[in-house]
Amino acid sequence: MLAKFILSYYSKAPLKVFFGFVMLILVDLAQLFVPRMGQKAIDLIASGNQDVSGLFWLSLITIGLALSIGICRFTWRMIIIGTSHFIENDFKNKLYDHLLKLDSNFFNKTKTGDIMAHMTNDMQAIRMSTAFGMISGFDAIFLFTAALIFMLNLDVKLTLLAMAPLPIISLITLFAMKLMFRYFRDVQESFSQLTDKVQELLSGIKVIQAFRQEDKERKRFNVTSKDYVKKNIDLIMLWGTMFPLIFLFADLGAAIVLYMGGQYAILGSITPGEFVAFFVYLGIITWPMMAVGWASNIFQRGNASYKRVYEFLKEEAKIIDNEDARHVSLRGNIELKDITFGYQDKVVLKGLSMNIKQGEYVGIIGRIGTGKSTIAKLILRILEPQRGEILFDGLSYKKIKIDSVRDSIGYVPQDSFLFSMSIMDNIKFGRRDATDEEVQDVVKASAFYKDLIDFKHGLDTIVGEKGVTLSGGQKQRLCIARALIRKPKILILDDALSAVDTNTEKEILGNLSEYSKGITTIVISHRISSFINADSIYVLGDEKVESCGKHSELIVSSPLYREFYRIQRLED
């Protein structure tokens, strides 16, 4: 699986990759000719010939071979290793693009740490496979074959004796490869758990400190950390056992050559130079034996990581465009007809219907868990109804591109999320090409302008991770500004004023009544004051709309709405 993946990338620049491997072959050949120069030099010295010109030329050729090795090695490293970084970057982008297409159900069931491990450790293992894994494997096969030919050319019998331990080395490598895949997969899964634990601890650090749970969380983290260490030690034990065994049997071959080859040299079957060259070739051929183990380790790591990443890539988005869907410029009419939706075994909405006209100001209220936020997500097409129909301007949602729907909506969720950027950049996240004048307008509309006085750098102030430097109300108002900058046809505020005081709420609502003229505005809130003057208010009961009308009508006709109003009056 991994080999096919690597070859698919190599095929994108075949001449470049081929040239890189040619450079590697030239390095190997040059290395194999160096012992030949040594052989000739020793035999020349042993002959008693006092003419040093031969040694001079042999030295000159050796220097030329050394320079060739250096230049060719630099070239193949730049090409092959450079290509591996390109592959890693491209594959990361591919995974990231795929994650952006997946719906919320995937992220609800997948841990953040697991995704982070795929993007870091797994990608690094895959990159190592595309570079040193492939290079080591190819180099081991070619260098072993070429060195074997040179050795056979020197002495066939001695070569066969030296190769006697080779089958044992092959068996050790094959056995270790099977275990290595399983061990490395365990290491990667443990790393995912560790990453997820760190992310969870950092996200909840304030809660941990507030409840004085530092010691307990430290112990819990130590358990996860020790498990990761143990899995790595198991892998190191296997890795550490395999290489000494390979060298043991490789050195056994060297001992055979030293004993038998020494006798051949004494008896004159081979020259002293040939004996030394043969011994050097045996040292060279030890690297391919080691490289097979090293390549198999890298490749098994990469293969395990690739399979983990591939599992993510097999995930399919549940919410996708139909084949006949088209781009439509929405006007703002929304109709929900007989909508049914549930999370796992719990039905939240059943037979719910709403009809919201273009430019209307609509309120939605209900007890916790009655599906208010679910309605917002259904309109946004973050969720899909299990039964029923959603119509935009009389057209079925299935016939409209998802991008068209979301481009037409300005959404402020319950959880005010901000990026670690400046206030200006967070607002312009809603629309990158917005002018500074438009930013100033939405800052005023969201009542955020008075807070800018407290910030030394004004709109250029960095808000920190998740807007940590801002209060809850400031974050909500900044999110409202981000939604307004889009100039949407539909504006959805999902409990977006819960953290602001009553006076600020009145100011924002007053600004919105002017700013959002002609915009279909849906306000989901527990505060009736947020939509007391709305064109229509939907009161959610169990699974469906309990009643609908204006405030003055619902006070009379809806006991549930009347109860909400009574409680809030008492709170006020």
C-alpha positions as CSV (number, residue, x, y, z in Angstrom):
1,M,0.0,0.0,0.0
2,L,2.7,2.5,1.0
3,A,5.0,1.5,-1.9
4,K,2.1,2.2,-4.4
5,F,1.6,5.6,-2.7
6,I,5.3,6.5,-3.0
7,L,5.5,5.4,-6.7
8,S,2.5,7.5,-7.5
9,Y,4.4,10.6,-6.3
10,Y,7.7,9.5,-8.0
11,S,5.8,9.2,-11.3
12,K,4.9,12.9,-11.1
13,A,8.6,13.8,-11.7
14,P,10.1,10.5,-13.2
15,L,13.2,12.1,-14.8
16,K,14.2,14.0,-11.7
17,V,13.8,10.9,-9.4
18,F,15.5,8.7,-12.0
19,F,18.5,11.1,-12.1
20,G,18.6,11.0,-8.3
21,F,18.8,7.2,-8.3
22,V,21.4,7.3,-11.0
23,M,23.5,9.5,-8.8
24,L,23.1,6.9,-6.0
25,I,24.3,4.1,-8.3
26,L,27.3,6.2,-9.3
27,V,28.2,6.7,-5.6
28,D,28.0,2.9,-5.0
29,L,30.1,2.1,-8.1
30,A,32.8,4.7,-7.1
31,Q,32.9,3.2,-3.6
32,L,33.4,-0.3,-5.1
33,F,36.3,0.9,-7.2
34,V,38.2,2.4,-4.2
35,P,39.2,-1.1,-2.8
36,R,40.5,-2.0,-6.3
37,M,42.9,1.0,-6.1
38,G,44.0,-0.2,-2.7
39,Q,44.5,-3.7,-4.1
40,K,46.7,-2.5,-6.9
41,A,48.7,-0.3,-4.6
42,I,49.4,-3.1,-2.1
43,D,50.3,-5.6,-4.9
44,L,52.6,-2.9,-6.4
45,I,54.4,-2.4,-3.1
46,A,54.6,-6.1,-2.4
47,S,56.2,-6.7,-5.8
48,G,59.2,-4.6,-4.8
49,N,58.9,-2.2,-7.7
50,Q,60.5,1.0,-6.7
51,D,58.8,3.1,-9.4
52,V,56.4,5.4,-7.4
53,S,54.6,6.8,-10.5
54,G,52.1,4.0,-10.3
55,L,51.3,4.9,-6.7
56,F,50.9,8.5,-7.8
57,W,48.3,7.7,-10.4
58,L,46.5,5.3,-8.1
59,S,46.3,8.1,-5.5
60,L,45.1,10.6,-8.1
61,I,42.3,8.2,-9.2
62,T,41.3,7.6,-5.6
63,I,41.0,11.4,-5.0
64,G,38.9,11.6,-8.2
65,L,36.6,8.8,-6.9
66,A,36.3,10.6,-3.5
67,L,35.3,13.8,-5.2
68,S,32.8,12.0,-7.4
69,I,31.3,10.2,-4.3
70,G,30.9,13.6,-2.6
71,I,29.3,15.4,-5.5
72,C,27.0,12.5,-6.5
73,R,26.0,11.9,-2.8
74,F,25.1,15.6,-2.4
75,T,23.0,15.5,-5.6
76,W,21.0,12.4,-4.8
77,R,20.3,13.7,-1.3
78,M,19.0,17.0,-2.6
79,I,16.8,15.3,-5.1
80,I,15.4,12.3,-3.2
81,I,15.2,13.9,0.3
82,G,13.9,17.1,-1.3
83,T,11.2,15.1,-3.0
84,S,10.3,13.5,0.3
85,H,9.6,16.9,1.8
86,F,7.5,17.8,-1.2
87,I,5.5,14.6,-0.8
88,E,5.0,15.2,3.0
89,N,3.8,18.8,2.3
90,D,1.5,17.7,-0.5
91,F,0.1,14.8,1.5
92,K,-0.5,17.1,4.6
93,N,-2.4,19.5,2.4
94,K,-4.4,16.6,1.0
95,L,-5.3,15.4,4.5
96,Y,-6.1,18.9,5.6
97,D,-8.3,19.6,2.6
98,H,-10.1,16.3,3.3
99,L,-10.7,17.3,7.0
100,L,-12.2,20.6,5.9
101,K,-14.8,18.7,3.9
102,L,-15.9,16.4,6.7
103,D,-19.0,17.2,8.7
104,S,-19.4,17.7,12.4
105,N,-20.3,14.1,13.1
106,F,-16.7,13.1,12.3
107,F,-15.2,15.7,14.6
108,N,-17.6,14.7,17.4
109,K,-16.3,11.1,17.4
110,T,-12.6,11.8,16.6
111,K,-10.2,13.1,19.2
112,T,-8.2,16.2,18.4
113,G,-5.0,14.5,19.6
114,D,-5.5,11.7,17.1
115,I,-5.8,14.2,14.3
116,M,-2.7,16.1,15.5
117,A,-0.7,12.8,15.7
118,H,-1.6,12.1,12.1
119,M,-0.5,15.5,11.0
120,T,2.9,15.3,12.9
121,N,4.3,11.9,13.8
122,D,2.5,9.9,11.1
123,M,3.5,12.4,8.4
124,Q,7.1,12.3,9.5
125,A,7.2,8.5,9.4
126,I,5.7,8.6,5.9
127,R,8.3,11.1,4.8
128,M,11.1,9.0,6.1
129,S,9.8,6.1,4.1
130,T,9.7,8.1,0.9
131,A,13.3,9.1,1.4
132,F,15.5,6.9,3.5
133,G,13.2,3.9,3.4
134,M,13.2,3.7,-0.4
135,I,16.8,4.8,-0.7
136,S,18.1,2.3,1.9
137,G,16.1,-0.5,0.3
138,F,17.3,0.2,-3.2
139,D,20.9,0.9,-2.1
140,A,21.0,-2.3,-0.1
141,I,19.9,-4.4,-3.1
142,F,22.2,-2.7,-5.7
143,L,25.3,-2.4,-3.4
144,F,25.0,-6.0,-2.2
145,T,24.6,-7.3,-5.8
146,A,27.5,-5.1,-7.1
147,A,29.8,-5.9,-4.2
148,L,29.0,-9.6,-4.6
149,I,30.0,-9.5,-8.3
150,F,33.3,-7.8,-7.4
151,M,33.9,-10.4,-4.7
152,L,33.1,-13.3,-7.0
153,N,35.5,-11.8,-9.5
154,L,38.3,-12.0,-6.9
155,D,37.6,-15.5,-5.5
156,V,34.4,-17.6,-5.9
157,K,35.1,-20.1,-3.1
158,L,36.0,-17.4,-0.5
159,T,32.8,-15.4,-1.5
160,L,30.6,-18.5,-0.8
161,L,32.2,-19.0,2.6
162,A,31.7,-15.3,3.5
163,M,28.0,-15.5,2.5
164,A,27.3,-18.6,4.7
165,P,25.7,-16.5,7.5
166,L,23.5,-14.5,5.1
167,P,20.4,-16.7,5.3
168,I,20.3,-16.4,9.1
169,I,20.5,-12.6,8.7
170,S,17.6,-12.7,6.3
171,L,15.5,-14.8,8.6
172,I,16.2,-12.4,11.5
173,T,15.1,-9.4,9.4
174,L,11.9,-11.0,8.1
175,F,10.9,-12.0,11.7
176,A,11.7,-8.5,13.0
177,M,9.7,-6.8,10.2
178,K,6.4,-8.5,11.3
179,L,6.8,-7.5,14.9
180,M,8.0,-4.0,14.0
181,F,4.8,-3.1,12.2
182,R,2.7,-4.1,15.2
183,Y,5.0,-2.4,17.7
184,F,5.1,0.9,15.8
185,R,1.4,1.0,15.3
186,D,1.0,0.7,19.1
187,V,3.5,3.5,19.5
188,Q,1.6,5.8,17.2
189,E,-1.7,5.1,18.9
190,S,-0.2,5.8,22.3
191,F,1.3,9.0,20.9
192,S,-2.3,10.0,19.8
193,Q,-3.6,9.4,23.3
194,L,-0.7,11.5,24.8
195,T,-1.3,14.4,22.3
196,D,-5.0,14.3,23.1
197,K,-4.3,14.4,26.8
198,V,-2.0,17.4,26.5
199,Q,-4.5,19.2,24.4
200,E,-7.3,18.5,26.9
201,L,-5.2,19.5,29.9
202,L,-4.1,22.8,28.3
203,S,-7.7,23.6,27.2
204,G,-9.0,22.9,30.7
205,I,-6.1,24.4,32.7
206,K,-8.2,27.1,34.4
207,V,-10.8,24.5,35.5
208,I,-8.1,22.2,36.8
209,Q,-6.5,25.1,38.8
210,A,-9.9,26.3,40.1
211,F,-10.8,22.9,41.5
212,R,-7.3,22.2,42.8
213,Q,-7.0,19.0,40.7
214,E,-3.3,19.6,39.6
215,D,-2.0,16.5,41.5
216,K,-4.7,14.1,40.2
217,E,-4.3,15.4,36.6
218,R,-0.5,15.1,36.9
219,K,-0.9,11.4,37.9
220,R,-3.3,10.8,35.1
221,F,-0.9,12.4,32.6
222,N,2.0,10.3,34.0
223,V,0.0,7.1,33.3
224,T,-0.5,8.1,29.7
225,S,3.1,9.3,29.4
226,K,4.5,6.0,30.9
227,D,2.4,4.0,28.5
228,Y,3.9,5.9,25.6
229,V,7.4,5.4,27.0
230,K,6.8,1.6,27.5
231,K,5.6,1.2,23.9
232,N,8.7,3.0,22.7
233,I,10.9,0.8,24.9
234,D,9.3,-2.3,23.4
235,L,10.1,-1.0,19.9
236,I,13.7,-0.1,20.9
237,M,14.2,-3.5,22.5
238,L,13.2,-5.1,19.2
239,W,15.3,-2.7,17.2
240,G,18.2,-3.0,19.6
241,T,18.1,-6.8,19.4
242,M,17.9,-7.0,15.6
243,F,21.0,-5.0,14.8
244,P,23.5,-6.7,17.2
245,L,22.3,-10.1,15.7
246,I,22.9,-8.8,12.2
247,F,26.4,-7.6,13.1
248,L,27.1,-10.8,14.9
249,F,26.5,-12.9,11.9
250,A,28.2,-10.4,9.6
251,D,31.3,-10.5,11.7
252,L,31.1,-14.2,11.7
253,G,31.5,-14.0,7.9
254,A,34.5,-11.6,8.4
255,A,36.1,-14.2,10.7
256,I,35.7,-16.9,8.1
257,V,37.3,-14.6,5.5
258,L,40.2,-13.6,7.8
259,Y,41.0,-17.3,8.5
260,M,40.5,-18.8,5.1
261,G,41.5,-15.8,3.1
262,G,44.7,-15.4,5.1
263,Q,45.6,-19.0,4.3
264,Y,44.9,-18.4,0.6
265,A,47.2,-15.3,0.6
266,I,50.0,-17.3,2.4
267,L,49.7,-20.1,-0.1
268,G,49.6,-17.7,-3.0
269,S,46.1,-18.5,-4.2
270,I,45.4,-14.8,-4.0
271,T,47.7,-11.8,-3.7
272,P,47.9,-9.7,-0.5
273,G,46.2,-6.9,-2.3
274,E,43.3,-9.1,-3.3
275,F,43.0,-10.4,0.3
276,V,42.8,-6.8,1.6
277,A,40.4,-5.8,-1.1
278,F,38.2,-8.8,-0.4
279,F,38.1,-7.9,3.3
280,V,37.2,-4.3,2.4
281,Y,34.4,-5.6,0.2
282,L,33.1,-7.7,3.0
283,G,32.9,-4.6,5.1
284,I,31.0,-2.8,2.3
285,I,28.6,-5.7,2.0
286,T,27.8,-5.5,5.7
287,W,26.1,-2.2,5.2
288,P,23.4,-3.6,2.8
289,M,22.7,-6.3,5.4
290,M,22.3,-3.6,8.0
291,A,20.4,-1.4,5.6
292,V,17.8,-4.1,5.0
293,G,17.0,-4.0,8.7
294,W,17.1,-0.2,8.8
295,A,14.9,0.1,5.7
296,S,12.4,-2.4,6.9
297,N,12.2,-0.5,10.2
298,I,11.6,2.8,8.5
299,F,9.2,1.3,5.9
300,Q,7.2,-0.6,8.6
301,R,6.9,2.6,10.6
302,G,5.8,4.5,7.4
303,N,3.4,1.7,6.4
304,A,1.7,1.7,9.9
305,S,1.4,5.5,9.7
306,Y,0.1,5.5,6.2
307,K,-2.6,3.0,7.1
308,R,-3.6,5.2,10.0
309,V,-3.8,8.3,7.8
310,Y,-5.6,6.3,5.1
311,E,-8.3,5.4,7.6
312,F,-9.0,9.2,7.9
313,L,-8.9,9.6,4.1
314,K,-11.6,6.9,3.7
315,E,-13.9,8.9,5.9
316,E,-16.6,10.3,3.7
317,A,-18.5,13.5,4.3
318,K,-22.2,12.8,5.0
319,I,-23.3,16.2,3.9
320,I,-22.4,16.7,0.3
321,D,-23.9,18.4,-2.8
322,N,-26.3,16.5,-4.9
323,E,-25.4,16.0,-8.6
324,D,-28.2,18.4,-9.7
325,A,-27.3,21.1,-7.1
326,R,-26.5,24.5,-8.4
327,H,-25.2,27.9,-7.2
328,V,-28.1,30.1,-6.2
329,S,-28.1,33.7,-4.8
330,L,-30.5,33.4,-1.9
331,R,-33.0,36.2,-1.0
332,G,-33.7,35.1,2.5
333,N,-37.0,33.0,2.5
334,I,-36.7,29.9,4.7
335,E,-39.2,27.2,5.1
336,L,-38.8,24.1,7.3
337,K,-41.4,21.4,6.5
338,D,-42.1,18.5,8.8
339,I,-38.5,18.3,10.0
340,T,-37.4,15.3,12.1
341,F,-33.9,15.1,13.5
342,G,-32.2,13.2,16.4
343,Y,-28.8,12.6,17.9
344,Q,-28.2,8.8,18.1
345,D,-31.1,7.4,20.0
346,K,-32.6,10.8,21.1
347,V,-35.1,12.5,18.9
348,V,-34.8,16.3,19.2
349,L,-37.2,17.6,16.5
350,K,-40.2,15.7,15.2
351,G,-42.6,17.1,12.6
352,L,-41.3,20.7,13.1
353,S,-42.4,23.3,10.6
354,M,-41.5,27.0,10.3
355,N,-42.0,29.6,7.6
356,I,-39.7,32.6,7.7
357,K,-40.1,35.3,5.1
358,Q,-37.4,37.5,3.6
359,G,-36.4,40.4,5.8
360,E,-38.3,39.2,8.8
361,Y,-37.0,39.5,12.3
362,V,-37.7,36.1,14.0
363,G,-37.2,34.9,17.6
364,I,-36.9,31.3,18.7
365,I,-37.2,30.4,22.4
366,G,-37.6,27.1,24.3
367,R,-36.3,25.0,27.2
368,I,-32.8,23.5,27.1
369,G,-32.6,20.5,24.8
370,T,-35.6,21.4,22.6
371,G,-33.4,21.8,19.5
372,K,-33.0,25.5,19.1
373,S,-29.3,25.3,18.0
374,T,-30.1,22.3,16.0
375,I,-32.5,24.4,13.8
376,A,-29.7,26.9,13.2
377,K,-27.3,24.1,12.1
378,L,-30.0,22.6,9.9
379,I,-30.4,25.9,8.1
380,L,-26.6,26.2,7.8
381,R,-26.5,22.6,6.4
382,I,-24.0,21.7,9.1
383,L,-26.6,19.0,9.9
384,E,-29.1,17.2,7.6
385,P,-32.7,16.5,8.5
386,Q,-33.5,12.8,8.8
387,R,-36.9,13.5,7.4
388,G,-38.6,16.5,6.0
389,E,-37.7,19.3,3.7
390,I,-35.9,22.7,3.9
391,L,-36.7,25.3,1.3
392,F,-34.8,28.4,0.4
393,D,-36.8,30.8,-1.7
394,G,-39.1,27.9,-2.5
395,L,-36.2,25.7,-3.8
396,S,-35.3,22.4,-2.0
397,Y,-32.0,22.6,-0.1
398,K,-30.9,19.5,-2.0
399,K,-30.9,21.5,-5.3
400,I,-28.7,24.3,-3.9
401,K,-24.9,24.1,-3.5
402,I,-23.8,24.0,0.2
403,D,-21.4,26.9,-0.5
404,S,-24.3,29.0,-1.8
405,V,-26.3,28.5,1.4
406,R,-23.3,29.2,3.7
407,D,-22.1,32.2,1.7
408,S,-25.5,33.8,2.2
409,I,-25.6,33.3,6.0
410,G,-23.9,35.3,8.8
411,Y,-23.8,33.0,11.9
412,V,-22.9,33.7,15.5
413,P,-22.7,30.4,17.4
414,Q,-23.3,29.8,21.1
415,D,-19.5,29.3,21.7
416,S,-17.7,32.4,20.7
417,F,-14.6,31.2,18.9
418,L,-11.9,33.6,17.9
419,F,-8.5,33.0,16.3
420,S,-5.2,34.1,17.7
421,M,-5.0,37.1,15.4
422,S,-5.7,40.8,15.6
423,I,-9.2,42.1,16.2
424,M,-9.2,43.4,12.6
425,D,-8.2,40.0,11.2
426,N,-10.8,38.3,13.2
427,I,-13.5,40.6,11.8
428,K,-12.2,40.3,8.3
429,F,-12.2,36.5,8.6
430,G,-15.9,36.9,7.7
431,R,-14.9,38.6,4.5
432,R,-11.3,39.0,3.5
433,D,-11.8,41.9,1.1
434,A,-13.7,44.1,3.5
435,T,-12.6,47.7,3.6
436,D,-11.5,49.5,6.8
437,E,-14.6,51.6,6.6
438,E,-16.8,48.5,6.5
439,V,-15.0,47.2,9.6
440,Q,-15.6,50.4,11.4
441,D,-19.4,50.2,10.6
442,V,-19.7,46.6,12.0
443,V,-17.7,47.5,15.0
444,K,-20.2,50.3,15.8
445,A,-23.2,48.0,15.0
446,S,-21.9,45.3,17.4
447,A,-21.3,48.0,20.1
448,F,-17.6,47.0,20.2
449,Y,-16.3,50.5,19.4
450,K,-16.3,51.6,23.1
451,D,-14.0,48.8,24.1
452,L,-11.4,49.8,21.6
453,I,-10.4,52.7,23.9
454,D,-9.1,50.2,26.4
455,F,-6.8,48.5,23.8
456,K,-3.5,50.2,23.2
457,H,-3.2,49.0,19.6
458,G,-6.9,49.3,18.8
459,L,-8.0,47.0,16.0
460,D,-4.5,45.7,15.6
461,T,-4.6,44.2,19.2
462,I,-3.9,40.4,19.2
463,V,-6.7,38.7,21.1
464,G,-4.8,35.5,22.0
465,E,-5.7,31.9,21.6
466,K,-9.6,31.6,21.5
467,G,-9.8,35.3,22.4
468,V,-8.4,34.6,25.9
469,T,-7.6,38.3,26.4
470,L,-11.2,39.4,25.9
471,S,-14.3,39.0,28.2
472,G,-17.2,36.8,27.3
473,G,-19.3,39.8,26.2
474,Q,-16.4,41.2,24.1
475,K,-16.0,37.9,22.3
476,Q,-19.7,37.7,21.5
477,R,-19.7,41.3,20.1
478,L,-16.6,40.6,18.0
479,C,-18.3,37.5,16.6
480,I,-21.4,39.5,15.7
481,A,-19.1,42.0,13.9
482,R,-17.5,39.1,12.0
483,A,-21.0,37.9,10.9
484,L,-22.2,41.3,9.9
485,I,-19.1,42.0,7.7
486,R,-20.3,39.3,5.4
487,K,-23.3,41.4,4.4
488,P,-25.4,38.2,4.6
489,K,-28.9,37.7,3.3
490,I,-29.7,35.7,6.5
491,L,-28.3,36.5,10.0
492,I,-28.5,33.8,12.7
493,L,-27.7,34.8,16.3
494,D,-27.6,31.6,18.5
495,D,-27.7,32.9,22.1
496,A,-25.2,35.5,21.0
497,L,-26.1,38.1,23.6
498,S,-26.1,36.0,26.7
499,A,-22.8,37.4,28.0
500,V,-23.6,41.2,27.5
501,D,-25.4,43.4,29.9
502,T,-29.0,44.7,29.4
503,N,-28.0,48.1,28.2
504,T,-25.4,46.8,25.7
505,E,-28.0,44.3,24.5
506,K,-30.5,47.1,23.8
507,E,-27.8,49.1,22.0
508,I,-26.9,46.1,19.8
509,L,-30.5,45.2,19.0
510,G,-31.2,48.9,18.2
511,N,-28.2,48.9,15.8
512,L,-29.2,45.6,14.2
513,S,-32.8,46.9,13.5
514,E,-31.1,49.6,11.3
515,Y,-28.1,47.6,10.0
516,S,-30.1,44.5,9.2
517,K,-33.0,46.0,7.2
518,G,-33.9,43.6,4.5
519,I,-31.9,40.8,6.1
520,T,-33.7,37.8,7.4
521,T,-32.7,37.8,11.1
522,I,-33.2,34.7,13.4
523,V,-32.4,35.3,17.0
524,I,-32.2,32.2,19.3
525,S,-32.2,33.3,22.9
526,H,-33.5,32.6,26.5
527,R,-34.1,36.3,26.8
528,I,-37.4,37.5,25.5
529,S,-36.0,41.0,25.4
530,S,-33.8,39.9,22.5
531,F,-36.8,39.6,20.2
532,I,-39.7,41.2,22.0
533,N,-40.5,43.3,18.9
534,A,-39.9,40.5,16.5
535,D,-42.2,39.9,13.5
536,S,-42.8,36.4,14.8
537,I,-41.6,34.3,17.7
538,Y,-41.5,30.5,17.6
539,V,-41.9,28.8,21.0
540,L,-40.4,25.3,21.0
541,G,-42.1,22.6,23.1
542,D,-41.2,18.9,23.1
543,E,-39.8,18.1,19.6
544,K,-41.9,20.7,17.7
545,V,-43.3,24.2,17.7
546,E,-45.6,24.7,20.6
547,S,-46.9,28.1,19.4
548,C,-46.0,31.0,17.1
549,G,-46.9,34.7,16.9
550,K,-46.0,38.1,18.1
551,H,-45.1,38.9,21.7
552,S,-48.6,40.4,22.4
553,E,-50.3,37.3,20.9
554,L,-48.2,34.7,22.7
555,I,-48.6,36.4,26.1
556,V,-52.3,35.5,25.7
557,S,-52.2,32.2,23.7
558,S,-49.1,30.4,24.9
559,P,-48.8,29.2,28.6
560,L,-45.2,28.2,28.0
561,Y,-44.2,31.6,26.6
562,R,-46.1,33.3,29.4
563,E,-44.1,31.3,31.9
564,F,-40.8,32.3,30.3
565,Y,-41.9,35.9,30.3
566,R,-43.0,35.8,34.0
567,I,-39.7,34.3,35.1
568,Q,-37.7,36.9,33.3
569,R,-39.8,39.7,34.7
570,L,-39.0,38.4,38.2
571,E,-35.3,38.1,37.3
572,D,-35.3,41.7,36.1
